[in-house]
Amino acid sequence: MSISTPFSSNGLTYQSSKSRSFKRHFSYHLISQVQVTTVPYAIPLPSVYLSKPKRFSKERFKLVTASATPTVETPKISFRGKNPKDVNVLVVGSTGYIGKFVVKELVKRGFNVTAIARERSGIRGKNSKEETLELLSGANVCFSDVTNLESLEKSIENLGMSVDVVVSCLASRSGGVKDSWLIDYEATKNSLLAGRKFGAAHFVLLSAICVQKPLLEFQRAKLKFEAELIEEAKKDKGFTYSIVRPTAFFKSLAGQVELVKDGKPYVMFGDGKLCACKPISEPDLASFITDCVSSQELINKILPIGGPGDALTPLEQGEMLFRLAGKEPKFLKVPIQIMDFAIGVLDFLVKIFPSLEDAAEFGKIGRYYAAESMLIWDPKTGEYDAEKTPSYGNDTLEEFFQRVLEEGMSGQELGEQTIF
Ligand SMILES: NC(=O)c1ccc[n+]([C@@H]2O[C@H](COP(=O)([O-])OP(=O)(O)OC[C@H]3O[C@@H](n4cnc5c(N)ncnc54)[C@H](OP(=O)(O)O)[C@@H]3O)[C@@H](O)[C@H]2O)c1
């Protein structure tokens, strides 16, 4: 969800950052180690992996039965052994904040990318077909409807190709109750089913670290899909997945940059230390997701991932902003109980006016991100653990804030919900 709502710990409007070139640093080894030692739910790697597209196996079966001479089945080579240009990657959610960077990175690494998009894409459908084609340049763009399995399958069939890997960056743009189930569960599942029908042997899912403590509908919808994806890989050893659970995106923390620049106070809940995160940039996350497409080391795992450096509380983010802006720090501390009160009122009103369901959900989303850290949750200690939250990439929030202070937020996307 680009929803600007969820990932702000400070409860204001969120915006995305501009694209640029980045140097990256990453060690699979490091991530694997962290994974094994810190993530109790990491799943062991299968030792052998062979893809077997259904479409092709049927054709081969026909050939074998038609021939009088016995033929020896040669095992299919995994797509991981192929040249990227021969690997067909289907991206759904390709026009989102992260999805478009994932498409760009996959194209850069030479994969044969097909991006599924809506005819009007982007926030409030602001992009025309032509703009979407421009946005996703380098990829084949297929206009289709991920919410309708039949039409999605038809669209893929019309492409006349098999699929090796599906990457899903789908997310409800609103975070509303029904939309979350429609997109974070159903449409994502449609992508799995359609991808499998045309041979997909691997599925990379962009999820969220917050699903480890699910209190919101979109988290429950994501978790349901995660469970079914894992089940699919258990049933078919030739199918694998990578579930990527990132911490906060930069855009989710940028809502107050302009305010601070204009001399306004930085607003935070409680003492500004109720939560923390290790923010990750969209190019760094896109790079990690692309690693998941072909790296054997990242299969059949749930992969929490943050950006470089220490975890930052809202107070630290505010202090950083004032320092970069060259202003005297000024904080407005809002008691978290105000949100609890508002949520209580909305929950009561929903019983009388069911149409307020989404408003109540947005209140809960705001409350969640005001108090819950976007870090690994340790159920044993009952605390979030920054040390155990793996880091990836080079881009820092400080550089991002500096850039936004200098260049402004113009041209950067606001999410659909800007409720706080
Ligand atoms: N924000 C954060 O800090 C944060 C942190 C960790 C994890 N996450 C997770 O990251 C994921 C992606 O976030 P994002 O910000 O990249 O999402 P986003 O910008 O909202 O993009 C959503 C994508 O899903 C597509 N989509 C939504 N509704 C659709 C519909 N009805 N039919 C077809 N396509 C639809 C959108 O297509 P259109 O362009 O056509 O609308 C877009 O491509 C989410 O699951 C989120 O929970 C976010």
The ligand as an SDF file (V2000), in Angstrom:
LIG
                    3D

 48 52  0  0  0  0  0  0  0  0999 V2000
    4.9590    2.3810    3.0300 N   0  0  0  0  0  0  0  0  0  0  0  0
    5.8450    1.7310    3.7630 C   0  0  0  0  0  0  0  0  0  0  0  0
    6.6110    2.3140    4.5310 O   0  0  0  0  0  0  0  0  0  0  0  0
    5.9080    0.2320    3.6760 C   0  0  0  0  0  0  0  0  0  0  0  0
    6.8250   -0.4320    4.4860 C   0  0  0  0  0  0  0  0  0  0  0  0
    6.9220   -1.8270    4.4100 C   0  0  0  0  0  0  0  0  0  0  0  0
    6.1200   -2.5390    3.5460 C   0  0  0  0  0  0  0  0  0  0  0  0
    5.2160   -1.8600    2.7740 N   0  0  0  0  0  0  0  0  0  0  0  0
    4.4250   -2.6750    1.8600 C   0  0  0  0  0  0  0  0  0  0  0  0
    4.9110   -2.5060    0.5310 O   0  0  0  0  0  0  0  0  0  0  0  0
    3.8940   -2.8490   -0.3900 C   0  0  0  0  0  0  0  0  0  0  0  0
    3.8960   -1.9560   -1.6200 C   0  0  0  0  0  0  0  0  0  0  0  0
    3.8360   -0.6290   -1.2510 O   0  0  0  0  0  0  0  0  0  0  0  0
    3.8350    0.5390   -2.3210 P   0  0  0  0  0  0  0  0  0  0  0  0
    3.9640    1.7870   -1.5210 O   0  0  0  0  0  0  0  0  0  0  0  0
    4.7930    0.2800   -3.4260 O   0  0  0  0  0  0  0  0  0  0  0  0
    2.3420    0.3720   -2.9030 O   0  0  0  0  0  0  0  0  0  0  0  0
    1.5880    1.3750   -3.9020 P   0  0  0  0  0  0  0  0  0  0  0  0
    2.4760    2.4850   -4.3420 O   0  0  0  0  0  0  0  0  0  0  0  0
    0.2930    1.7150   -3.2550 O   0  0  0  0  0  0  0  0  0  0  0  0
    1.3130    0.4380   -5.1780 O   0  0  0  0  0  0  0  0  0  0  0  0
    0.2760   -0.4770   -5.1940 C   0  0  0  0  0  0  0  0  0  0  0  0
    0.3030   -1.2620   -6.4760 C   0  0  0  0  0  0  0  0  0  0  0  0
   -0.8180   -2.1550   -6.4680 O   0  0  0  0  0  0  0  0  0  0  0  0
   -1.6630   -1.8570   -7.5770 C   0  0  0  0  0  0  0  0  0  0  0  0
   -3.0850   -1.9160   -7.2510 N   0  0  0  0  0  0  0  0  0  0  0  0
   -3.7020   -1.4020   -6.1730 C   0  0  0  0  0  0  0  0  0  0  0  0
   -5.0370   -1.5920   -6.2640 N   0  0  0  0  0  0  0  0  0  0  0  0
   -5.2580   -2.2060   -7.4620 C   0  0  0  0  0  0  0  0  0  0  0  0
   -6.4240   -2.6570   -8.1420 C   0  0  0  0  0  0  0  0  0  0  0  0
   -7.6590   -2.5080   -7.6250 N   0  0  0  0  0  0  0  0  0  0  0  0
   -6.2870   -3.2500   -9.3520 N   0  0  0  0  0  0  0  0  0  0  0  0
   -5.0520   -3.3950   -9.8860 C   0  0  0  0  0  0  0  0  0  0  0  0
   -3.9050   -2.9890   -9.3020 N   0  0  0  0  0  0  0  0  0  0  0  0
   -4.0110   -2.4070   -8.0970 C   0  0  0  0  0  0  0  0  0  0  0  0
   -1.3520   -0.4170   -7.9620 C   0  0  0  0  0  0  0  0  0  0  0  0
   -1.7310   -0.2200   -9.3130 O   0  0  0  0  0  0  0  0  0  0  0  0
   -2.2250    1.2350   -9.8270 P   0  0  0  0  0  0  0  0  0  0  0  0
   -0.9750    2.0210  -10.0720 O   0  0  0  0  0  0  0  0  0  0  0  0
   -2.9660    0.9170  -11.0750 O   0  0  0  0  0  0  0  0  0  0  0  0
   -3.0770    1.8270   -8.7520 O   0  0  0  0  0  0  0  0  0  0  0  0
    0.1490   -0.3690   -7.7200 C   0  0  0  0  0  0  0  0  0  0  0  0
    0.8280   -0.9220   -8.8020 O   0  0  0  0  0  0  0  0  0  0  0  0
    2.6160   -2.8510    0.4210 C   0  0  0  0  0  0  0  0  0  0  0  0
    2.2570   -4.1940    0.5890 O   0  0  0  0  0  0  0  0  0  0  0  0
    2.9770   -2.2720    1.7530 C   0  0  0  0  0  0  0  0  0  0  0  0
    2.2300   -2.8170    2.8040 O   0  0  0  0  0  0  0  0  0  0  0  0
    5.1020   -0.4990    2.8040 C   0  0  0  0  0  0  0  0  0  0  0  0
  1  2  1  0
  2  3  2  0
  2  4  1  0
  4  5  1  0
  4 48  2  0
  5  6  2  0
  6  7  1  0
  7  8  2  0
  8  9  1  0
  8 48  1  0
  9 10  1  0
  9 46  1  0
 10 11  1  0
 11 12  1  0
 11 44  1  0
 12 13  1  0
 13 14  1  0
 14 15  2  0
 14 16  1  0
 14 17  1  0
 17 18  1  0
 18 19  2  0
 18 20  1  0
 18 21  1  0
 21 22  1  0
 22 23  1  0
 23 24  1  0
 23 42  1  0
 24 25  1  0
 25 26  1  0
 25 36  1  0
 26 27  1  0
 26 35  1  0
 27 28  2  0
 28 29  1  0
 29 30  1  0
 29 35  2  0
 30 31  1  0
 30 32  2  0
 32 33  1  0
 33 34  2  0
 34 35  1  0
 36 37  1  0
 36 42  1  0
 37 38  1  0
 38 39  2  0
 38 40  1  0
 38 41  1  0
 42 43  1  0
 44 45  1  0
 44 46  1  0
 46 47  1  0
M  CHG  2   8   1  16  -1
M  END
$$$$
